[in-house]
Amino acid sequence: MLGERERAVIDFERSWFLYPGPKDRAVAEYLGISATRYYQMLRRLLDDPEAARYDPLTIRRLRRVREQARRR
């Protein structure tokens, strides 16, 4: 089961472009964690079936981005 923090990370990733300024700063302001911790959590969530059930569109989009980066 996803916790509140994990859901917040996914929600933020879905709509981070709505926040003014750099993404790293928005992560700190909205989630209260460092950008490094945010990306660690996000990478872990990409392989979590619960995350895929919570927000399938966002998780699939991020998985595609990850796969494209691996092919380069």
KAPEHU-V203828 format. One record per residue. N is the residue number from 1. RES is the residue in three letters. PSI is psi in whole degrees, -180 to 180 (NA if undefined). Layout:
n=(N/N)
res=(RES/RES)
psi=(PSI/PSI)
//
This chain:
n=(1/2/3/4/5/6/7/8/9/10/11/12/13/14/15/16/17/18/19/20/21/22/23/24/25/26/27/28/29/30/31/32/33/34/35/36/37/38/39/40/41/42/43/44/45/46/47/48/49/50/51/52/53/54/55/56/57/58/59/60/61/62/63/64/65/66/67/68/69/70/71/72)
res=(MET/LEU/GLY/GLU/ARG/GLU/ARG/ALA/VAL/ILE/ASP/PHE/GLU/ARG/SER/TRP/PHE/LEU/TYR/PRO/GLY/PRO/LYS/ASP/ARG/ALA/VAL/ALA/GLU/TYR/LEU/GLY/ILE/SER/ALA/THR/ARG/TYR/TYR/GLN/MET/LEU/ARG/ARG/LEU/LEU/ASP/ASP/PRO/GLU/ALA/ALA/ARG/TYR/ASP/PRO/LEU/THR/ILE/ARG/ARG/LEU/ARG/ARG/VAL/ARG/GLU/GLN/ALA/ARG/ARG/ARG)
psi=(134/139/176/-41/-43/-43/-39/-38/-46/-45/-43/-46/-35/-31/22/-27/-14/-15/137/151/-175/149/-41/-41/-40/-38/-49/-42/-43/-43/-20/26/164/159/-37/-48/-40/-50/-33/-46/-42/-44/-42/-40/-27/-26/9/118/-32/-39/-41/-34/-35/-46/78/-37/-47/-44/-42/-41/-45/-35/-40/-44/-44/-44/-40/-40/-36/-31/-19/NA)
//
